[in-house]
Amino acid sequence: MTVFRWLAALVVLALTFWWGLGVWVAGPGPDAVRLAFAGLYALTGLAAVACLVSGRRWKPALALYGVALLAVLGWWASLRPSNDRAWTPEVARTAHATIDGERVTVHDIRNFDYRSETDFTPAYYDRTFDLRALDSVDLLAVYWMGPAIAHMFVSFGFGDDHLAVSIEARKVRGEGYSSLKGFFRQYELVYVVADERDVVRVRTNYRKDPPEDVYLYRTQSPRENIRRIFLDYLREINALHERAQFYNTLTTNCTTNILWHARVNATSVPLSWKVLVSGYAAEYAYEKGRLDRSLPFPELQRRSRINARAQAADQAPDFSRRIRQGLPGIAAR
């Protein structure tokens, strides 16, 4: 019985910490209300732990904690994702695609005209792509706060045409991003399908506080594998267009979802801490032979930074070709 009580105390302590944190950062109501609810929940959990450890009145204490836990889980279960919110302009519209044999028409490709990061004219277009022309997929890594954290996204190449897809947390107007909130169903998931002159250029040319470093790597993938990944992306894009899903900081984010899509191929790489710590995801892809290995990775990374190329290309119609000129692993066209 003593072993049982100690194990139960550890479980209750872990649940108290996790769900107390969840109520505090993401619970209902203003800050003071969330803090009060979190404190009340934590008190019941800590009381149950104390009673379990001491062996005194632990059964009623555990029962009271169970009621508090059920209340928190009830709040959690009540949260529902939605496509109908007051979204920020950058994620106000979701793309979708129609497939007709070898031709894919992607609707609502984002192509904003930026004057600064926050001053822009929204614009979208539709484009039809020939799946037979799909011949590349590039991995882009965006750094703004040191080497361990990066935003990862991909861009599919149809010859000189490219279609970028950035997996992000969908935010409402006036809302910032919080990694903690991302664990507790506070953001919907969005696939930003965009022209590279939008999704790349806003990061290289306009974001200044903090500035962002963007690296572009050509993946080493057979065309049939690229095709399967692209079609899997389209299935998820269409699913999200029809029905919202929650974003999750750990399991459903910009980097892990790239890996999940790659798993349509039998040769996909296994999950690693370097995927979860996203700043090292490109290095992990290199180690697994998915990037050009003619150079050591530090040199490959140095030569793959595209900020200067993007700034020089700016609004050029051949922006995608110009940012790739001279990059390792990419043949000149």
C-alpha positions in Angstrom: 0.0 0.0 0.0 2.9 2.4 0.8 4.3 1.9 -2.7 0.8 2.5 -4.2 0.4 5.8 -2.3 3.9 7.0 -3.3 3.2 6.2 -7.0 -0.2 7.9 -6.7 1.4 10.9 -5.1 3.8 11.2 -8.1 1.0 10.9 -10.6 -1.1 13.5 -8.8 1.9 15.9 -8.5 2.5 15.6 -12.3 -1.1 16.1 -13.2 -1.3 19.0 -10.8 1.6 20.8 -12.3 0.5 20.2 -15.9 -3.2 21.0 -15.7 -2.5 23.8 -13.2 -0.2 25.4 -15.8 -2.9 24.9 -18.4 -5.6 26.6 -16.5 -3.2 29.4 -15.6 -2.0 30.2 -19.1 -5.1 29.2 -21.1 -8.1 28.9 -18.8 -11.3 30.9 -19.1 -11.7 34.4 -18.0 -9.3 37.3 -17.3 -5.9 36.9 -15.7 -7.1 37.1 -12.1 -9.8 34.5 -12.6 -7.4 32.1 -14.3 -4.9 32.5 -11.5 -7.6 31.9 -8.9 -8.9 28.7 -10.7 -5.3 27.4 -11.1 -4.5 28.1 -7.5 -7.6 26.3 -6.3 -6.9 23.3 -8.4 -3.2 23.3 -7.3 -4.3 23.4 -3.6 -6.5 20.3 -4.0 -3.6 18.5 -5.8 -1.0 19.4 -3.3 -3.3 18.5 -0.4 -3.9 15.1 -2.0 -0.1 14.6 -2.4 0.5 15.5 1.3 -2.2 13.1 2.5 -0.9 10.3 0.2 2.6 10.7 1.5 1.6 10.9 5.2 -1.0 8.2 4.9 -3.6 10.3 6.6 -7.1 10.9 5.2 -5.7 10.3 1.8 -8.9 8.7 0.3 -11.2 11.7 0.8 -8.3 14.0 -0.3 -7.8 11.9 -3.4 -11.5 11.9 -4.1 -11.7 15.7 -3.8 -8.7 16.1 -6.2 -10.5 13.7 -8.6 -13.5 16.1 -8.7 -11.2 19.1 -9.4 -9.4 17.1 -12.1 -12.7 16.2 -13.8 -13.7 19.9 -13.8 -10.4 20.8 -15.5 -10.8 18.0 -18.0 -14.3 19.1 -18.6 -13.1 22.6 -19.6 -10.5 21.0 -21.8 -13.0 18.8 -23.6 -15.3 21.8 -24.1 -12.7 23.5 -26.3 -13.5 23.2 -30.0 -11.5 24.3 -33.0 -13.2 26.7 -35.4 -12.6 28.3 -38.8 -14.9 31.2 -37.9 -12.9 33.7 -35.8 -11.6 37.2 -36.2 -8.3 36.1 -37.7 -5.2 38.2 -38.4 -5.1 39.2 -42.1 -2.1 36.9 -42.7 -4.2 33.8 -41.9 -7.7 35.1 -42.7 -8.2 32.8 -45.7 -7.3 29.1 -46.0 -6.2 27.6 -49.3 -7.7 24.6 -50.9 -7.1 22.5 -54.0 -8.9 20.6 -56.7 -7.3 17.7 -58.4 -8.1 16.6 -62.0 -5.9 13.8 -63.1 -2.3 15.2 -63.4 -3.5 18.8 -62.9 -3.9 20.4 -59.5 -5.5 23.8 -59.1 -4.6 25.5 -55.8 -7.0 28.2 -54.7 -6.2 31.3 -52.6 -2.4 31.2 -52.8 -1.3 34.1 -50.6 0.8 36.8 -52.3 0.7 40.0 -50.1 2.3 43.2 -51.3 4.5 44.3 -48.4 5.6 47.8 -47.6 6.7 46.7 -44.1 6.0 43.7 -41.9 2.7 45.2 -40.7 1.8 47.4 -43.7 0.7 45.4 -46.7 -2.0 44.9 -49.3 -3.6 41.4 -49.1 -3.7 39.5 -52.4 -4.4 36.0 -53.5 -4.4 34.1 -56.7 -5.3 30.6 -58.1 -2.8 28.6 -60.1 -2.9 25.2 -61.9 0.1 23.0 -61.6 1.1 19.9 -63.6 2.1 17.1 -61.3 4.3 15.7 -64.0 6.4 18.8 -63.7 6.9 18.4 -59.9 10.6 17.8 -59.6 11.9 19.2 -56.2 11.0 20.1 -52.7 13.1 22.5 -50.7 13.4 22.8 -46.9 13.6 26.3 -45.5 14.8 27.1 -42.0 14.1 30.5 -40.4 16.1 31.6 -37.3 15.5 34.6 -35.1 16.4 33.6 -31.6 19.5 31.5 -31.6 20.5 28.1 -33.1 18.0 25.9 -31.2 14.7 27.4 -32.5 13.7 27.7 -36.1 10.5 27.9 -38.1 10.6 25.2 -40.9 8.6 25.1 -44.0 8.8 23.6 -47.5 8.5 24.8 -51.1 7.5 22.5 -53.9 9.2 23.1 -57.3 7.5 22.7 -60.7 10.5 23.6 -62.8 10.9 27.4 -62.2 7.5 27.7 -60.5 7.4 27.1 -56.7 4.6 26.7 -54.2 5.5 27.3 -50.5 3.6 25.8 -47.6 4.2 27.1 -44.1 2.6 25.3 -41.2 1.7 27.8 -38.5 -0.5 28.6 -35.5 -3.5 30.5 -36.6 -3.9 33.6 -34.5 -6.9 36.0 -34.0 -6.5 39.8 -34.2 -4.5 41.2 -31.4 -3.2 37.8 -30.3 0.5 37.0 -30.0 2.1 33.6 -30.1 2.9 31.7 -26.8 4.6 28.3 -26.8 2.9 27.5 -23.5 -0.6 28.3 -24.9 0.2 26.2 -27.9 0.1 23.1 -25.6 -3.5 23.8 -24.5 -5.7 24.2 -27.6 -5.4 28.0 -27.9 -4.5 28.1 -31.6 -6.0 26.5 -34.6 -3.6 24.9 -37.2 -3.2 26.6 -40.5 -1.2 25.7 -43.7 -0.2 29.0 -45.3 0.0 28.3 -49.0 1.9 31.1 -50.5 4.0 32.6 -53.3 7.7 32.7 -52.3 7.7 36.5 -53.0 5.4 36.6 -50.0 6.3 34.0 -47.4 10.1 34.1 -48.0 10.4 37.9 -48.8 8.5 39.0 -45.7 11.1 37.2 -43.6 14.2 38.2 -45.5 13.3 41.8 -46.5 10.8 43.1 -43.9 11.1 41.6 -40.5 13.5 43.6 -38.5 12.6 43.2 -34.8 14.1 40.7 -34.5 15.6 40.1 -38.0 15.3 36.7 -39.4 17.9 34.5 -41.2 16.5 32.3 -43.9 18.3 29.2 -45.2 17.1 27.2 -48.2 18.2 23.6 -48.8 17.4 21.4 -51.8 16.3 18.0 -50.5 17.6 14.8 -52.1 14.3 13.0 -52.9 13.1 10.8 -55.8 10.3 12.5 -57.8 7.8 9.8 -56.9 8.4 10.5 -53.2 8.0 14.3 -53.7 4.7 13.6 -55.5 3.3 11.5 -52.6 4.3 14.2 -50.1 2.8 17.0 -52.1 -0.5 15.1 -52.5 -0.5 14.3 -48.7 -0.1 18.1 -48.1 -3.0 18.8 -50.3 -5.2 16.3 -48.5 -4.4 18.0 -45.2 -4.9 21.5 -46.7 -8.3 20.5 -48.0 -9.2 18.9 -44.7 -8.3 22.0 -42.7 -10.3 24.1 -45.2 -13.4 22.0 -44.4 -12.8 21.5 -40.7 -10.5 23.2 -38.2 -8.0 21.4 -36.1 -5.9 22.5 -33.1 -2.3 23.4 -33.3 0.0 21.9 -30.7 3.5 23.2 -29.8 5.0 19.7 -29.5 3.0 17.3 -31.7 1.4 19.4 -34.4 3.7 22.2 -35.4 5.8 23.4 -38.3 8.5 20.8 -38.0 6.8 17.6 -36.8 4.1 17.9 -39.4 6.7 18.0 -42.2 8.0 14.7 -40.8 4.4 13.2 -40.6 3.8 14.1 -44.2 7.1 12.5 -45.2 5.9 9.3 -43.7 3.8 8.6 -46.7 7.1 7.3 -48.0 8.6 4.1 -46.6 12.1 5.7 -46.5 11.1 8.6 -44.2 13.5 9.4 -41.4 12.5 8.5 -37.8 11.5 11.0 -35.1 14.5 12.6 -33.3 15.0 15.2 -30.6 16.5 17.3 -33.5 13.0 17.4 -35.0 11.5 18.5 -31.7 14.3 21.1 -31.2 13.6 22.5 -34.6 16.7 24.6 -35.0 18.6 21.3 -35.6 16.1 19.8 -38.0 18.1 20.8 -41.1 21.2 19.3 -39.6 19.3 16.1 -38.9 18.1 15.9 -42.5 21.7 16.3 -43.6 22.8 13.5 -41.3 20.2 11.2 -42.7 21.3 12.0 -46.3 18.3 14.1 -47.2 20.4 17.2 -48.1 23.4 17.7 -50.3 26.5 16.1 -48.6 29.2 17.3 -50.8 30.1 19.9 -48.1 30.4 19.7 -44.3 27.1 20.8 -42.8 28.5 24.1 -41.3 29.7 25.1 -44.8 26.4 24.0 -46.4 24.5 26.0 -43.9 26.7 29.1 -44.5 26.2 28.9 -48.3 22.5 28.2 -48.0 21.6 31.6 -46.4 19.4 33.5 -48.9 18.8 36.8 -47.2 21.1 38.8 -49.5 19.7 37.1 -52.6 16.1 37.7 -51.6 16.8 41.4 -50.8 18.5 41.8 -54.2 15.7 40.0 -56.0 12.9 41.8 -54.1 9.8 41.9 -56.3 11.4 40.4 -59.4 9.1 38.0 -61.3 11.9 35.4 -61.2 12.4 35.8 -57.5 12.3 32.0 -56.9 15.0 31.4 -59.5 17.3 34.2 -58.2 17.2 33.1 -54.6 18.4 29.7 -55.7 21.2 30.7 -58.0 24.5 29.1 -56.9 23.0 27.3 -53.9 24.6 23.9 -53.1 22.8 20.9 -54.6 20.7 23.0 -57.1 21.6 22.8 -60.7 21.5 26.0 -62.8 18.6 26.3 -65.1 
